């Protein structure tokens, strides 16, 4: 697995996605600081919610090969500005739409947000979506070293 960094607003599902990818029990826990788990960097939502933390995202991304922009399908807006990905030069940028199984989920809207932000590929996942989880695992090469 290549070193991967997840970015997204608070409560969009970054930590839950990581727990699922790592076959861990899912427990909600607010990410208060940057967490390194295996080859995954879990960033607090505040890092994208406050532009003053963009520099921190840049520094954290130095080691990462893949940047995952995480967008909840139930969020009617996004915090990723158009071309957000350009701040991460020479990185693979993919998007993951979470919470696709919830009422009021809009996959198309979320996909548009992620593509405008610069994601080159977009994956979808709901809480019990094993097929979506497997596609993301395969793309991130989670089972490989």
N, C-alpha and C positions, 0 to 999 in steps of 0.2 A: 504494500500500500504506500502510495506517495503521501507525504505530509500534506494534510488538508486542514483548511481553516473555514469554520462556519460563521457567517455574519447574518444577522437579522434582528428585527425589533424584539423587544421583551415579549415573552409568551407566544412566539411564533412557532415554537416546537424544536428549536435547535438541540437542546439537551435531551429531549425525548428521542429525537432522531438518533443521536449518538448512542444512547442507551440501547436502542433497538439494533443499531448496526453492530454493537459490541456484545449482543446477546445478554444484556444485563436486565435485571428487573427494572421496570419503569417506575420511577418515583419522582414526583414533581419536586423540583428544588430550584429556587431562583439562583441563577448564576450571578454571584456578586463580584467575582473577579475572573480573570482569564484562567481557564482550566486546560491543562495538557493531559490528554488521555491517549496512551499509545502514540499513534501518529496523527491525532486529531487535536486541533486547537478550538476550544469552545469559547467564544467571546460573549461578554455581557451585551444585552440589547442596547444598553446606554451608549455603546461605542458607535452605533449607527444612528441613534436617536439624537445625539449631540455632535454637531460638526466639529467641536473642539477636540473630539476624540479620534477624528480621522487620521491624525498623525500616529496615534497609537496603533490603529489598524494597519497602517503602512509598515511600521516597525515589526509588528507581529507577523505580517505576511512575508517578511524577508526569507524565512525558512520554508514557507509553504510552497507547494507546487500547484495545488488546486485550491481555488477559492469557491466556496459554495454559498450562494446568495439564497437565503431561506425566506420565503414569503408564505404567509398563511392565506389559504383560500377564502377565509371569512373576513379578512381585512379589506375594507373598501378603498383603501389608499395604500400607498407604499412610501417607504422612507428612502428608497434607492432612487436617486435622481437619474435622468437619462445619461448614459455613458459612464455611470459610476465605476464600471470595471476598468476604465482607462487609467485609474490611479494605481492599479496593480500591473505594472508592465511585466510581460513575459510569463504570465500565470495563466493556467487553464481556468476559465470562469464558467461554472455551471450553476443552474438554478434548480431549487427543489421547492415544490409547492406542497405544503403540509395541510392537514385538516380537511382534506378533500371529501371526507365522509360526513362532514357536519352540515347541518341545515344552513342555507344561505351561502354555501360555498360557490365561488365562481372561479373555475379553473382557467377559463379563457382570459378573464381580467387579470388574474395573477400571472399567467403566462406572458401577457403583453407587458406587464410591469417588469418582469425579469428579462425579457428580450430587449426592452428599451434600456435597461440598466447595463446590458452587455453580455448576458449569459448566452453561450453558444449552444447549449443543450439544456432542456428543461425536463425534470422528472417530477412525478406526482406520487403522493403517498397519503393514505389515511391511517388511522391508528392501528387497525388490524389488517392492513393491506400487505400481505406477504409477497405478492407479485411485485408491487412497487418497491418494497424493501429489497428484494432480490436484485432488481434492476439497478438500484443505487449501489448496493454492495458490489455488484459486478463492475460498474463504472469506476468506483473508487478502489477496486481491487482489494477489498477488505480482507478476504480470506488468503491473500497472497502476501509474501514478505517483501 
